[in-house]
Amino acid sequence: MMIVCAYNARINQLFGATSAAASTDATLVGRMPRATVRLPSLRHWRTQRLLTQGELAHLAELHWTSVSRIENGKPADIDTVRKLSAALQLEPSALMAQPPSS
């Protein structure tokens, strides 16, 4: 009997948490989206530094797939931009600008 009561209490906890989370999500509908930017010159600056995507990711403490996605046109959030610009020793605006023509 004791096990059944503990089980029922845990189920109530889980369902209570689910409905609390659902109601929290409903109140956050009007929140501001995360700021993201595109980095069209990331590949240019990475290759100028003779770095692979994996090496840059390691320096920026990111996963290499993040670097790949950003180089292929997906937007990056502001924290990621800061990490990449610090790893490449550039201002973030240099990554957001169009790459210099060769």
C-alpha positions as CSV (number, residue, x, y, z in Angstrom):
1,M,0.0,0.0,0.0
2,M,2.9,2.3,0.8
3,I,4.5,1.8,-2.6
4,V,1.2,2.6,-4.4
5,C,0.8,5.9,-2.4
6,A,4.4,6.9,-3.2
7,Y,3.9,6.1,-6.9
8,N,0.6,8.1,-7.0
9,A,2.4,11.0,-5.3
10,R,5.2,10.9,-7.9
11,I,2.7,10.8,-10.7
12,N,0.9,13.8,-9.3
13,Q,4.2,15.6,-9.0
14,L,5.0,14.9,-12.6
15,F,1.6,15.9,-14.0
16,G,1.6,19.0,-11.8
17,A,5.0,20.0,-13.1
18,T,3.8,19.4,-16.7
19,S,0.8,21.6,-16.3
20,A,2.9,24.3,-14.5
21,A,5.3,24.2,-17.3
22,A,2.5,24.5,-19.9
23,S,1.0,27.5,-18.1
24,T,4.5,29.1,-17.8
25,D,5.0,28.6,-21.6
26,A,1.7,30.3,-22.2
27,T,2.7,33.3,-20.2
28,L,6.1,33.6,-22.1
29,V,4.5,33.8,-25.6
30,G,5.1,37.5,-25.7
31,R,8.8,37.4,-24.8
32,M,11.5,38.8,-27.0
33,P,13.2,36.3,-29.4
34,R,16.9,35.7,-28.9
35,A,19.1,38.0,-30.9
36,T,20.8,36.3,-33.8
37,V,23.1,37.6,-36.6
38,R,24.6,36.1,-39.7
39,L,28.4,35.9,-40.0
40,P,29.1,36.0,-43.8
41,S,32.9,36.5,-43.4
42,L,33.5,33.8,-40.7
43,R,34.9,31.3,-43.3
44,H,37.2,34.0,-44.8
45,W,38.7,34.9,-41.4
46,R,39.0,31.3,-40.3
47,T,40.9,30.3,-43.4
48,Q,43.1,33.5,-43.2
49,R,44.1,32.2,-39.7
50,L,44.7,28.7,-41.3
51,L,42.3,27.1,-38.9
52,T,40.0,24.1,-39.5
53,Q,36.4,24.3,-38.3
54,G,37.3,21.9,-35.5
55,E,40.3,24.0,-34.4
56,L,38.2,27.2,-34.3
57,A,35.4,25.4,-32.5
58,H,37.9,24.3,-29.9
59,L,39.4,27.8,-29.4
60,A,35.9,29.2,-29.1
61,E,34.6,26.4,-26.9
62,L,31.9,25.4,-29.4
63,H,31.1,22.2,-31.3
64,W,32.5,22.0,-34.8
65,T,29.0,21.6,-36.2
66,S,28.1,25.0,-34.9
67,V,30.9,26.6,-36.8
68,S,29.8,24.6,-39.9
69,R,26.2,25.7,-39.7
70,I,27.2,29.4,-39.2
71,E,29.6,29.3,-42.2
72,N,26.7,27.8,-44.3
73,G,24.4,30.8,-43.5
74,K,22.6,29.9,-40.4
75,P,22.3,32.7,-37.8
76,A,24.4,32.7,-34.6
77,D,23.3,34.0,-31.2
78,I,25.2,36.9,-29.7
79,D,27.1,34.8,-27.2
80,T,28.4,32.6,-30.0
81,V,29.5,35.7,-32.0
82,R,31.4,36.9,-29.0
83,K,33.2,33.5,-28.6
84,L,34.1,33.3,-32.3
85,S,35.4,36.9,-32.5
86,A,37.5,36.4,-29.4
87,A,38.9,33.2,-30.8
88,L,39.8,34.9,-34.1
89,Q,41.0,38.1,-32.3
90,L,38.6,40.2,-34.3
91,E,35.8,42.7,-33.6
92,P,32.4,41.1,-34.0
93,S,31.6,43.6,-36.7
94,A,34.4,42.1,-38.9
95,L,32.5,38.8,-38.8
96,M,29.2,40.4,-39.6
97,A,30.5,42.3,-42.6
98,Q,30.7,40.9,-46.1
99,P,34.1,39.1,-46.6
100,P,36.8,41.2,-48.4
101,S,37.0,40.4,-52.1
102,S,40.1,38.4,-53.0
